[in-house]
Amino acid sequence: MRIQPQGEIPLAKLGEANLCPVLEATYPEPAKESPTLAEQRTPKTVAKLKAGGKVRILAWGDSVTNGGYLPEPGAERWQEQFVRRLRARYPKAEIELASEAWGGRNTDSYFKEPPGSEHNYKEKVLDAGADLIVSEFVNDAGLNEAGVAQRYGRIRDDFKRIGAEWVILTPHYVRPDWMGLASERHIDEDPRPYVKALRTFTSENGIALADASLRYGRLWRQGIPYSTLLMNNINHPNPSGMSLFADALMALFP
């Protein structure tokens, strides 16, 4: 049963906007590139995985990465699901996972934290010794193209300086009215300028993009209102919602 968010007006009756017929069985996975996007944009990480080497992955984000609201965060967070699958794909590699997450905050919040803080950017992100950093920040979704270029440009330069490779996750869909959506149908294209800006930024800078937003945008075609994958019907993905991030990440790797 769907829990009605506080302040939402009850429906008098169901209409077309509330019905999601099944139009496709699964997400249409794109054909694998050769070399794959991960091989092109995270070549050192892929080389270590293939060689059975040691790879340290840092998941960096907000409450969605923290996942403390999940029944079993240690197994159900997107990064846990991703690394579990990655280990199965590269069984000889020694893959270590670390997480740095701060609920209700964004990338700028990290920049502003002083040395010694629990979430100081340099100490907790740059000094984490990660080979690969995967970032997820739905709380950055208010940024426009200029904001992404400035803020993420700083991160790009910092990661290059420490020799870490980077994958950016596009965010999940949140409460429809927050996104300017009138329905959960016909929503393939994410309307948020932030998502468009991330796609442009990664393309122009040769950074890997795991486009989870595309997968959320097509759920209606599979007969699934995306809000059913949000535990609070607002902004927190449930374990199935988390799996879409892992799907997007695994699609990058050979």
C-alpha positions in Angstrom: 0.0 0.0 0.0 1.3 3.4 -0.9 1.7 5.8 2.0 0.4 9.2 1.1 3.0 12.0 1.7 2.0 14.6 4.2 0.2 17.5 2.5 -0.8 15.5 -0.6 -4.4 15.8 -1.7 -6.2 12.5 -1.9 -7.3 11.2 -5.3 -11.1 11.1 -5.9 -10.5 8.3 -8.5 -7.7 6.8 -10.5 -7.0 8.3 -13.9 -4.7 7.6 -16.8 -1.8 9.4 -15.0 -2.0 6.8 -12.2 -1.8 3.7 -14.4 1.4 2.3 -15.7 0.9 -0.5 -18.3 3.8 -2.7 -18.9 5.5 -1.6 -22.2 8.9 -3.2 -21.7 10.0 -6.1 -19.5 13.3 -4.7 -18.5 15.5 -1.7 -19.0 17.0 -1.8 -22.5 20.7 -2.1 -21.8 22.8 -0.3 -24.4 25.2 -2.3 -26.5 28.6 -2.6 -24.9 31.2 -0.2 -26.4 34.7 -1.6 -27.2 36.6 -0.4 -25.3 33.9 0.0 -22.6 33.4 3.4 -20.9 35.1 2.2 -17.8 38.1 1.1 -19.9 38.2 4.5 -21.5 37.7 6.7 -18.5 38.8 4.6 -15.5 41.6 2.6 -17.2 43.8 2.1 -14.1 41.0 0.6 -12.1 39.9 -1.7 -14.9 43.5 -2.8 -15.4 43.9 -3.7 -11.7 40.6 -5.6 -11.7 41.6 -7.6 -14.7 45.0 -8.4 -13.3 43.6 -9.5 -10.0 45.1 -6.6 -8.1 44.0 -4.6 -5.1 41.4 -1.9 -5.8 40.1 0.5 -3.1 36.8 2.1 -3.9 35.3 5.1 -2.0 31.6 5.7 -2.2 31.1 9.4 -1.5 27.7 11.0 -1.1 24.7 12.1 1.1 21.9 10.2 2.9 21.4 7.9 -0.1 25.0 6.7 0.2 24.8 6.6 4.0 21.7 4.4 3.7 21.1 4.4 7.5 17.3 4.3 6.9 17.5 0.9 5.1 16.6 -2.3 7.0 20.1 -3.7 6.3 22.4 -0.9 5.2 25.5 -3.1 5.2 24.0 -5.3 2.4 21.5 -3.0 0.7 23.2 0.3 0.0 24.0 0.9 -3.7 27.8 0.6 -3.0 27.4 -2.7 -1.3 25.3 -4.1 -4.1 27.8 -2.7 -6.7 30.9 -4.1 -5.1 29.3 -7.5 -4.5 28.6 -7.7 -8.2 32.0 -6.4 -9.1 33.7 -9.1 -6.9 31.6 -11.7 -8.7 32.8 -10.4 -12.1 36.4 -10.1 -11.1 36.8 -12.9 -8.5 40.6 -12.7 -8.5 40.7 -9.0 -7.6 41.0 -7.8 -4.0 38.3 -5.1 -3.9 38.1 -2.9 -0.8 35.1 -0.7 -0.2 35.0 2.5 2.0 32.1 4.9 2.4 32.0 8.6 3.3 28.5 9.9 3.5 26.8 12.8 5.1 23.0 12.9 5.2 21.3 16.2 4.2 24.4 17.7 2.9 26.1 18.3 -0.5 29.5 18.6 -2.0 29.8 22.2 -0.9 29.1 21.2 2.7 32.3 19.1 2.6 34.3 21.9 1.2 33.3 24.1 4.1 34.2 21.7 6.9 37.4 22.7 8.8 40.4 20.3 9.3 39.6 17.7 12.0 35.9 17.7 11.2 34.1 14.4 10.9 33.4 15.3 7.2 36.4 17.3 6.1 36.8 17.0 2.4 40.6 16.7 2.3 40.9 14.2 5.2 37.9 12.0 4.5 37.8 12.1 0.6 41.1 13.1 -0.8 43.2 11.4 1.8 41.1 8.1 1.7 43.7 6.4 -0.6 41.0 5.5 -3.1 41.8 4.2 -6.6 38.2 4.9 -7.7 35.8 7.4 -6.2 32.1 7.0 -7.0 30.1 10.1 -6.1 26.3 10.3 -5.5 24.8 13.7 -4.5 21.1 14.1 -5.0 21.5 17.0 -2.7 23.5 18.8 -5.4 20.4 18.7 -7.7 19.8 22.4 -7.3 23.0 23.2 -9.3 22.8 24.5 -12.9 25.4 24.0 -15.6 27.6 26.8 -14.3 27.4 25.5 -10.8 28.4 22.0 -11.9 31.2 23.3 -14.0 32.6 25.3 -11.0 32.1 22.9 -8.2 32.7 19.6 -10.0 35.6 21.3 -11.8 37.3 21.7 -8.5 36.7 18.0 -7.6 38.0 17.0 -11.0 41.3 18.8 -10.5 41.6 17.5 -6.9 41.1 13.9 -8.0 43.6 14.3 -10.8 46.1 15.6 -8.4 45.8 12.6 -6.1 45.6 10.1 -9.0 42.1 8.9 -8.2 39.7 7.9 -11.0 36.1 9.1 -10.8 32.6 7.8 -11.6 29.7 10.2 -11.1 26.2 8.8 -10.5 23.2 10.7 -11.7 20.5 10.9 -9.0 17.3 9.0 -8.6 14.0 10.6 -9.2 12.5 12.1 -6.1 9.0 13.3 -5.1 7.2 14.3 -8.4 6.3 17.8 -7.4 9.9 18.5 -6.3 10.9 17.7 -9.9 8.0 19.6 -11.6 6.4 16.4 -12.7 2.6 16.1 -13.0 2.7 12.3 -13.3 4.9 9.3 -13.1 4.3 8.4 -16.7 6.1 9.7 -19.8 9.1 10.9 -17.7 12.0 9.3 -19.6 13.9 12.6 -19.7 15.0 13.9 -16.3 13.9 17.6 -16.2 16.5 18.7 -13.7 19.2 21.0 -15.1 21.7 19.3 -12.7 21.4 16.0 -14.5 21.8 17.5 -17.9 24.8 19.4 -16.6 26.4 16.2 -15.3 26.0 14.6 -18.7 27.7 17.5 -20.4 30.4 17.8 -17.8 31.4 14.2 -17.9 31.4 14.1 -21.7 33.5 17.2 -22.0 36.0 16.1 -19.3 36.4 12.4 -20.0 34.8 11.3 -16.7 32.8 8.1 -16.4 29.0 8.6 -15.9 26.8 6.0 -14.4 23.4 7.3 -15.5 21.0 5.9 -12.9 18.5 8.7 -13.7 17.8 7.1 -17.1 16.8 3.9 -15.4 14.5 5.7 -13.0 13.0 7.6 -15.9 12.0 4.3 -17.7 10.4 2.5 -14.7 7.0 3.6 -15.8 7.5 1.6 -19.0 8.0 -1.5 -16.9 4.7 -0.8 -15.1 6.4 0.6 -12.0 5.6 4.0 -10.6 9.1 5.1 -9.4 7.7 6.4 -6.1 7.1 2.8 -5.1 10.9 2.4 -4.9 11.2 5.3 -2.4 10.9 4.1 1.2 9.4 7.4 2.3 7.7 8.2 -1.0 9.9 11.3 -1.1 13.6 10.9 -1.6 15.1 7.7 -0.1 15.4 4.7 -2.4 14.6 1.3 -1.0 16.8 -1.7 -1.7 15.3 -2.2 -5.1 15.8 1.5 -5.9 19.4 1.1 -4.7 19.9 -1.7 -7.2 19.3 0.7 -10.1 22.5 2.5 -9.1 24.4 -0.8 -9.1 22.9 -1.6 -12.5 24.1 1.7 -13.9 27.6 1.2 -12.5 28.0 -2.4 -13.6 26.9 -1.3 -17.2 30.2 0.6 -17.4 32.5 -2.4 -16.8 33.6 -5.1 -19.2 
